Amino acid sequence: MATAPFEPDDTSSSRSENEPLFFLGPLGTYSHQAATALNIHHTQLVPCSSITEVIEQVVARKGSGVVPVRNSTAGAVHETSERVDLHLPSLRCTAHTTLAINHALLALPSARPPFERIYSHRQALAQCHAYLAQLKHHNPDLQVIESASTAGAAESVSRNPKYAAICSSFCAKLYNLSVLVSNVQDEKMTNETAFALLKPALDSRDAQRQTQVSPSLANVHTIEMSAFVWHGISPDDYDIQSLVHAQVPPSPYARHLLRSDNLALSDELQTRLRSNLSQLPAWPSELSVAAFDAQTLASHGNMQTLLLRRYTRIDGQCTIKLHPGRYRLQWFVHLFAVQPATPAASSMTFTTTWPAETHRSEIDGKLRMRPSISNPLGFPTRPLDLLPSYPSLPLDLTLEVTAPSDRLRIQLDQATIEAHWYGQHRGGWVPLQSPRDLEISTEQECTVRIHDHSPGWKGGARLGGVKLIRSDAPAHGQSTGVCC
Ligand SMILES: O=C(O)C(=O)C[C@]1(C(=O)O)C=C[C@@H](O)C=C1
């Protein structure tokens, strides 16, 4: 059995620890085995009568669910793909595992062939096509009957000695049956089924939790790498929609991520990341739990890799591009230094808004700024000398920061805001000069305006997690570049 590497899931782990894990029952199905393998929080396993019911429980946010996705012999599990397709925005996949499927023929200990009926799940019957054809050849009256699951088939035959079931040999003990023949699947060497662990899509509360930095993290430099990937599902592709939020801790996990070329980081950026991560203090456990999702991303394979490569350029800086349609991607790295002068005075709420109607996303969270935003990743800061023909690079960007309470006074004017600007030049992203003309209000309603007026630049910046957006960004399409 190949199991995806996993660690505790994202910041909603406390919730997932208590919520049930649904699977296609009854006990003894392959889904049950997969659910047991993926049940890292040892939550209650709850059998459902169909894959549809499993997915509906997840969509209703009652817990997580394990569903079969694709078999190496019989292909996609259509009930899963149809239902996932239907509920696409409400689901995410956070882990997957692959089980070797070895079917057996089971019947009551007293039962003897020829049988009147053979029961099994549709997928299992498809995987045993040749074996069933052979049985039918010797016994033309044999009826092959679909059941809701392989263990459901075992349950049915436990009441009638004229029936047999194709299921896992684990069902023998559970339903007081005997194994008459083992390994009846057509592919004796590799018959594998991939299963996905589904969770409800992150809601805005989850997003908020992801961006929060707890007060105990004062003086910590935080690097956060986030990748949000949405993509569609096709019957032939078992990668289902994923929402991935990856945070990069200075841990073995970070090394894993950096080794993976799935993320298409340039060598130069990898080297910088590595050396900077090694200087960081330990990642707080509260946040490191999100690491698993990034591992999922890294191990998810072609679909996401392709998307990442197609839609992102990572040339030592990071960008976000928004895409209309069903395939959308955000990928960004943002970093911020945390050192509240006093805990109350230095925190504020920030809202990040993407301007396209095709995709709206808001992330609310706490941001604590220290007097200077540092640049631990060492992104290139070389100014205009790369762009001799563009002496002035006007951008028109507005950042609005609203204080969450009237007790809070945001002191951005005391901060040295070190923004790194990038624009597009001959198809590549290049660093621009840090803007000097910041207008910073010190009131509770704090607005930072950076004036620049070139229509040619796709620009944006993130200051300590606050994203600045061009006010004239088109309402549709990909338009926004973001850098740290
Ligand atoms: O019936 C079961 O045991 C299941 O868990 C379902 C299922 C499937 O739908 O693919 C799981 C694995 C096997 O491929 C056969 C059946």
The ligand as an SDF file (V2000), in Angstrom:
LIG
                    3D

 16 16  0  0  0  0  0  0  0  0999 V2000
  -17.0590   -1.7140   -2.4600 O   0  0  0  0  0  0  0  0  0  0  0  0
  -16.0110   -1.3910   -1.8700 C   0  0  0  0  0  0  0  0  0  0  0  0
  -15.3880   -2.1510   -1.1270 O   0  0  0  0  0  0  0  0  0  0  0  0
  -15.4800   -0.0730   -2.0780 C   0  0  0  0  0  0  0  0  0  0  0  0
  -14.8280    0.4600   -1.1980 O   0  0  0  0  0  0  0  0  0  0  0  0
  -15.7020    0.5540   -3.4150 C   0  0  0  0  0  0  0  0  0  0  0  0
  -14.6490    0.1930   -4.4340 C   0  0  0  0  0  0  0  0  0  0  0  0
  -14.7580    1.1650   -5.6560 C   0  0  0  0  0  0  0  0  0  0  0  0
  -15.7730    1.8150   -5.8460 O   0  0  0  0  0  0  0  0  0  0  0  0
  -13.7740    1.1930   -6.4240 O   0  0  0  0  0  0  0  0  0  0  0  0
  -13.3070    0.3830   -3.8530 C   0  0  0  0  0  0  0  0  0  0  0  0
  -12.2410   -0.3490   -4.2530 C   0  0  0  0  0  0  0  0  0  0  0  0
  -12.3740   -1.4240   -5.2350 C   0  0  0  0  0  0  0  0  0  0  0  0
  -11.8980   -0.8910   -6.4530 O   0  0  0  0  0  0  0  0  0  0  0  0
  -13.7610   -1.8480   -5.4230 C   0  0  0  0  0  0  0  0  0  0  0  0
  -14.8010   -1.1550   -4.9530 C   0  0  0  0  0  0  0  0  0  0  0  0
  1  2  2  0
  2  3  1  0
  2  4  1  0
  4  5  2  0
  4  6  1  0
  6  7  1  0
  7  8  1  0
  7 11  1  0
  7 16  1  0
  8  9  2  0
  8 10  1  0
 11 12  2  0
 12 13  1  0
 13 14  1  0
 13 15  1  0
 15 16  2  0
M  END
$$$$
